[in-house]
Amino acid sequence: MAQIDPTTDTLVGEWLSLPDVADQLGIPAGRVKQLLRDRKLLAVNRPEGPLAVPAAFLDGNQIVKGLCGTLTLLRDCGFDEVEALRWLFTADESLPGTPIDAIAKHRATEVNRRAQALAF
């Protein structure tokens, strides 16, 4: 897992430990690790903390709808974990808000179009 810098850590804001993710999703901790291996979620090592997942990636007891596809697209476009986090949590006036906010509001298709455009 990638180590993030303090700026990206602050940009993301709220984080959840892997046990907290498991509790919120109502699944065993081993299943969270499988979600990470399957690249359905993204976790990083924080500057002064444990491996963590952005809290914005969860909506109640599920992963934000559309996030998995966007994470796959960003990886396919050559983004590493830290670059993907920066992009997802950086405000974009044309959305408005951040890409992760737009995904949470069921606008993943528009976010994915923008991510694809970055690859070309």
Backbone as CSV, one residue per row, in Angstrom:
resi,resn,N_x,N_y,N_z,CA_x,CA_y,CA_z,C_x,C_y,C_z
1,MET,0.838,-1.177,0.000,0.000,0.000,0.000,0.887,1.245,0.000
2,ALA,0.394,2.281,-0.621,1.140,3.529,-0.748,1.134,4.313,0.560
3,GLN,2.190,5.077,0.761,2.280,6.011,1.888,1.900,7.377,1.344
4,ILE,0.962,8.057,1.989,0.570,9.365,1.498,1.264,10.468,2.254
5,ASP,1.278,11.631,1.631,1.893,12.810,2.224,0.857,13.545,3.079
6,PRO,1.317,14.428,3.968,0.386,15.156,4.839,-0.642,15.989,4.070
7,THR,-0.270,16.540,2.924,-1.204,17.357,2.144,-2.377,16.519,1.653
8,THR,-2.085,15.341,1.115,-3.150,14.464,0.635,-3.975,13.955,1.807
9,ASP,-3.331,13.675,2.925,-4.035,13.229,4.124,-5.070,14.273,4.542
10,THR,-4.678,15.537,4.521,-5.578,16.625,4.891,-6.674,16.804,3.852
11,LEU,-6.324,16.666,2.581,-7.287,16.810,1.500,-8.434,15.815,1.644
12,VAL,-8.103,14.578,1.977,-9.123,13.536,2.138,-9.978,13.812,3.363
13,GLY,-9.353,14.202,4.454,-10.111,14.528,5.667,-10.344,13.334,6.560
14,GLU,-11.547,12.794,6.532,-11.923,11.717,7.452,-11.523,10.356,6.901
15,TRP,-10.931,9.555,7.786,-10.433,8.224,7.422,-11.061,7.178,8.316
16,LEU,-11.094,5.946,7.804,-11.564,4.807,8.593,-10.489,3.727,8.586
17,SER,-10.256,3.137,9.750,-9.339,2.002,9.818,-10.024,0.804,9.155
18,LEU,-9.255,-0.217,8.836,-9.850,-1.403,8.212,-10.890,-2.066,9.115
19,PRO,-10.643,-2.178,10.446,-11.694,-2.732,11.307,-12.966,-1.872,11.310
20,ASP,-12.802,-0.537,11.219,-13.974,0.337,11.164,-14.751,0.136,9.865
21,VAL,-14.035,-0.054,8.763,-14.686,-0.326,7.476,-15.474,-1.627,7.575
22,ALA,-14.853,-2.652,8.146,-15.533,-3.943,8.313,-16.803,-3.778,9.142
23,ASP,-16.705,-3.052,10.243,-17.883,-2.830,11.099,-18.985,-2.097,10.339
24,GLN,-18.613,-1.042,9.615,-19.609,-0.242,8.910,-20.282,-1.037,7.789
25,LEU,-19.506,-1.861,7.102,-20.068,-2.665,6.020,-20.736,-3.936,6.527
26,GLY,-20.481,-4.282,7.792,-21.067,-5.500,8.365,-20.457,-6.766,7.805
27,ILE,-19.142,-6.721,7.548,-18.440,-7.878,6.982,-17.202,-8.176,7.824
28,PRO,-16.643,-9.364,7.702,-15.412,-9.681,8.425,-14.230,-8.857,7.894
29,ALA,-13.247,-8.637,8.743,-12.061,-7.871,8.359,-11.356,-8.494,7.158
30,GLY,-11.354,-9.810,7.080,-10.730,-10.486,5.946,-11.393,-10.135,4.623
31,ARG,-12.678,-9.895,4.658,-13.406,-9.509,3.437,-12.993,-8.102,2.993
32,VAL,-12.704,-7.215,3.940,-12.222,-5.869,3.585,-10.886,-5.990,2.868
33,LYS,-10.021,-6.840,3.361,-8.727,-7.044,2.707,-8.919,-7.608,1.302
34,GLN,-9.915,-8.464,1.124,-10.216,-8.995,-0.210,-10.711,-7.881,-1.130
35,LEU,-11.538,-6.972,-0.610,-12.002,-5.832,-1.407,-10.824,-4.972,-1.859
36,LEU,-9.824,-4.835,-1.005,-8.619,-4.080,-1.361,-7.823,-4.812,-2.440
37,ARG,-7.656,-6.127,-2.276,-6.933,-6.922,-3.280,-7.651,-6.901,-4.626
38,ASP,-8.978,-6.930,-4.575,-9.786,-6.909,-5.797,-9.913,-5.489,-6.375
39,ARG,-9.339,-4.537,-5.683,-9.339,-3.122,-6.100,-10.741,-2.521,-6.160
40,LYS,-11.595,-2.980,-5.248,-12.934,-2.410,-5.106,-12.913,-1.223,-4.151
41,LEU,-11.879,-1.192,-3.322,-11.620,-0.092,-2.389,-10.161,0.274,-2.499
42,LEU,-9.830,1.428,-1.976,-8.449,1.900,-1.975,-8.080,2.266,-0.544
43,ALA,-6.947,1.788,-0.084,-6.444,2.114,1.251,-4.984,2.526,1.122
44,VAL,-4.559,3.409,2.003,-3.175,3.874,2.012,-2.679,3.940,3.443
45,ASN,-1.372,3.979,3.569,-0.759,4.210,4.870,-0.704,5.709,5.091
46,ARG,-1.279,6.153,6.171,-1.294,7.579,6.500,0.044,7.984,7.107
47,PRO,0.370,9.286,7.079,1.667,9.744,7.593,1.960,9.280,9.022
48,GLU,0.975,9.402,9.888,1.193,8.990,11.276,0.047,8.123,11.754
49,GLY,-0.297,7.161,10.937,-1.410,6.319,11.307,-1.384,5.007,10.563
50,PRO,-2.356,4.189,10.839,-2.428,2.866,10.213,-2.993,2.942,8.801
51,LEU,-3.040,1.793,8.151,-3.678,1.653,6.856,-5.125,2.104,6.997
52,ALA,-5.588,2.951,6.062,-6.927,3.522,6.202,-7.587,3.737,4.845
53,VAL,-8.914,3.805,4.889,-9.765,4.033,3.723,-10.475,5.376,3.936
54,PRO,-10.588,6.213,2.907,-11.360,7.450,3.068,-12.801,7.151,3.462
55,ALA,-13.293,7.846,4.478,-14.671,7.635,4.933,-15.668,7.953,3.829
56,ALA,-15.326,8.864,2.926,-16.232,9.247,1.835,-16.481,8.110,0.851
57,PHE,-15.695,7.039,0.925,-15.874,5.896,0.030,-17.037,5.008,0.463
58,LEU,-17.558,5.240,1.663,-18.666,4.435,2.163,-19.916,5.284,2.292
59,ASP,-21.042,4.670,1.963,-22.342,5.302,2.095,-23.179,4.381,2.973
60,GLY,-23.219,4.717,4.256,-23.913,3.833,5.190,-23.202,2.504,5.277
61,ASN,-23.913,1.433,4.954,-23.320,0.093,5.063,-22.919,-0.481,3.703
62,GLN,-22.570,0.407,2.768,-22.114,-0.068,1.462,-21.068,0.877,0.876
63,ILE,-20.367,0.373,-0.132,-19.405,1.191,-0.857,-20.203,2.123,-1.769
64,VAL,-19.760,3.366,-1.885,-20.449,4.338,-2.732,-20.624,3.752,-4.136
65,LYS,-21.857,3.775,-4.618,-22.169,3.223,-5.934,-21.385,3.980,-7.007
66,GLY,-20.702,3.243,-7.853,-19.919,3.839,-8.926,-18.452,4.004,-8.606
67,LEU,-18.090,3.914,-7.331,-16.696,4.116,-6.939,-15.784,3.040,-7.516
68,CYS,-16.198,1.796,-7.460,-15.345,0.697,-7.930,-14.943,0.896,-9.386
69,GLY,-15.902,1.267,-10.225,-15.618,1.499,-11.635,-14.674,2.665,-11.842
70,THR,-14.858,3.721,-11.066,-13.979,4.888,-11.177,-12.565,4.542,-10.741
71,LEU,-12.425,3.772,-9.664,-11.088,3.359,-9.222,-10.397,2.528,-10.298
72,THR,-11.131,1.628,-10.922,-10.564,0.813,-12.008,-10.127,1.703,-13.159
73,LEU,-10.968,2.645,-13.536,-10.651,3.558,-14.632,-9.403,4.381,-14.323
74,LEU,-9.310,4.900,-13.112,-8.134,5.692,-12.740,-6.867,4.841,-12.796
75,ARG,-6.937,3.602,-12.329,-5.770,2.715,-12.416,-5.406,2.438,-13.868
76,ASP,-6.417,2.197,-14.694,-6.174,1.950,-16.113,-5.556,3.165,-16.805
77,CYS,-5.852,4.350,-16.293,-5.299,5.593,-16.847,-3.891,5.874,-16.313
78,GLY,-3.375,5.002,-15.435,-2.024,5.150,-14.929,-1.892,5.854,-13.590
79,PHE,-3.004,6.122,-12.926,-2.951,6.769,-11.615,-2.508,5.758,-10.563
80,ASP,-1.611,6.165,-9.676,-1.321,5.329,-8.514,-2.322,5.694,-7.417
81,GLU,-2.222,5.057,-6.255,-3.198,5.290,-5.189,-3.244,6.744,-4.745
82,VAL,-2.078,7.347,-4.570,-2.026,8.730,-4.080,-2.575,9.689,-5.125
83,GLU,-2.209,9.494,-6.372,-2.730,10.353,-7.442,-4.247,10.216,-7.557
84,ALA,-4.748,9.008,-7.427,-6.189,8.790,-7.483,-6.896,9.516,-6.349
85,LEU,-6.343,9.435,-5.143,-6.942,10.137,-4.010,-6.941,11.644,-4.236
86,ARG,-5.805,12.173,-4.672,-5.737,13.619,-4.925,-6.791,14.039,-5.941
87,TRP,-6.919,13.268,-7.017,-7.878,13.623,-8.054,-9.313,13.530,-7.528
88,LEU,-9.628,12.466,-6.808,-10.984,12.274,-6.293,-11.394,13.331,-5.273
89,PHE,-10.429,13.863,-4.535,-10.755,14.789,-3.448,-10.387,16.248,-3.738
90,THR,-10.008,16.553,-4.971,-9.699,17.933,-5.348,-10.927,18.544,-6.004
91,ALA,-11.305,19.729,-5.532,-12.495,20.403,-6.051,-12.381,20.662,-7.547
92,ASP,-13.505,20.484,-8.222,-13.612,20.736,-9.654,-14.847,21.618,-9.844
93,GLU,-14.617,22.879,-10.194,-15.715,23.842,-10.306,-16.784,23.409,-11.294
94,SER,-16.417,22.641,-12.302,-17.393,22.249,-13.315,-18.308,21.113,-12.862
95,LEU,-18.038,20.495,-11.721,-18.914,19.396,-11.291,-20.169,19.867,-10.554
96,PRO,-20.284,20.712,-9.661,-19.321,21.327,-8.745,-18.973,20.380,-7.599
97,GLY,-17.994,20.776,-6.839,-17.520,19.951,-5.734,-16.352,19.096,-6.174
98,THR,-16.174,17.990,-5.505,-15.082,17.078,-5.830,-15.626,15.889,-6.614
99,PRO,-14.763,15.179,-7.335,-15.243,13.977,-8.026,-15.907,12.968,-7.090
100,ILE,-15.370,12.774,-5.882,-15.990,11.802,-4.970,-17.378,12.274,-4.541
101,ASP,-17.560,13.580,-4.386,-18.900,14.103,-4.075,-19.867,13.794,-5.219
102,ALA,-19.399,13.999,-6.454,-20.251,13.738,-7.616,-20.600,12.253,-7.719
103,ILE,-19.628,11.383,-7.452,-19.901,9.940,-7.485,-20.960,9.588,-6.448
104,ALA,-20.826,10.153,-5.260,-21.788,9.889,-4.187,-23.191,10.384,-4.551
105,LYS,-23.252,11.378,-5.445,-24.550,11.910,-5.894,-25.000,11.244,-7.195
106,HIS,-24.450,10.067,-7.466,-24.837,9.241,-8.619,-24.507,9.903,-9.948
107,ARG,-23.360,10.585,-9.990,-22.905,11.209,-11.230,-21.567,10.610,-11.659
108,ALA,-21.399,9.311,-11.437,-20.136,8.637,-11.741,-19.824,8.656,-13.231
109,THR,-20.834,8.628,-14.077,-20.585,8.624,-15.523,-19.837,9.888,-15.935
110,GLU,-20.277,11.026,-15.436,-19.596,12.292,-15.755,-18.179,12.308,-15.193
111,VAL,-18.010,11.816,-13.991,-16.679,11.748,-13.378,-15.775,10.842,-14.208
112,ASN,-16.289,9.712,-14.647,-15.494,8.774,-15.439,-15.089,9.383,-16.778
113,ARG,-15.959,10.175,-17.383,-15.597,10.856,-18.638,-14.400,11.774,-18.422
114,ARG,-14.427,12.488,-17.324,-13.330,13.411,-17.027,-12.029,12.657,-16.742
115,ALA,-12.148,11.536,-16.045,-10.955,10.734,-15.756,-10.364,10.177,-17.051
116,GLN,-11.200,9.711,-17.944,-10.718,9.184,-19.214,-10.020,10.262,-20.030
117,ALA,-10.543,11.465,-19.998,-9.933,12.570,-20.756,-8.522,12.874,-20.263
118,LEU,-8.258,12.621,-19.000,-6.917,12.868,-18.452,-5.883,11.903,-19.020
119,ALA,-6.327,10.748,-19.464,-5.403,9.729,-19.970,-4.923,10.018,-21.373
120,PHE,-5.578,10.951,-22.049,-5.232,11.219,-23.453,-4.575,12.569,-23.621
